[in-house]
Amino acid sequence: MKIEIFHPKNDNHTLYKQSNSKFYTFLYKVYSINDIKLHLNNLKLQYPDASHVCYAYRLFDGLTILDEINISEYSADAGEPRGSAGPPILKILKKNNLINTAVFVVRYFGGKKLGIPGLIEAYSKSTEIVINSNELIKWSPIINIELTYHYSLDIVVKKLINKFNAKVTKQLFQDNILSIIDLDYFKMNDFIHQANSYSGLKLKIIKN
């Protein structure tokens, strides 16, 4: 049985306070290391006087030969004591089975040292708050499929697409209809099996 994995519906941010320290926490949907670098640079520009900008992320990193999901993950303490900021953020991301998600915590020191246990609690709590204030959506890897078919099959193909909750991303209407769809990777085999039962419907998997 595959573990359900989620990603946030939207980007959002929250504020958590502990012993006069302020923890501005930002949750982003991300799809690449470049996305993460962009958010990190923007936050450093937006909060140039912050004490620390700590973060963690989890990114989809392909599938194994057994169709298991690989996840690339990383965390940064950004000057806080080792293991007191980035790893607690990452632990909460893993606890919620999040993917393609990054959390950044911008800390303003409040004048009182929290100690390592206090820092772990603060970064964990701020991450929990920002996640709980968002809506999490079930996630699966997506595959792109090109369908080519005669106009007489239009209604049939629409029903097939709806049945598998696929999403049409592009359509061309010429001698035939060409539709490109996004489909849940784990539904691919069943979709292909049913699509092949219709003569005149041609199917091609598009490499990303």
Secondary structure, DSSP 8 states (H G I E B T S, - for coil): ----EEEESS-EEEEEEETTEEEEEEEEE--SHHHHHHHHHHHHHH-TT-SEEEEEEEEEEEE-TT--EEEEEEEE-TTSSTTSSHHHHHHHHHHTTB-SEEEEEEEE--SS--HHHHHHHHHHHHHHHHHHTS-EEEE--EEEEEEEE-GGGHHHHHHHHHHTT-EEEEEEESSSEEEEEEEEGGGHHHHHHHHTTSTT-EEEEE--
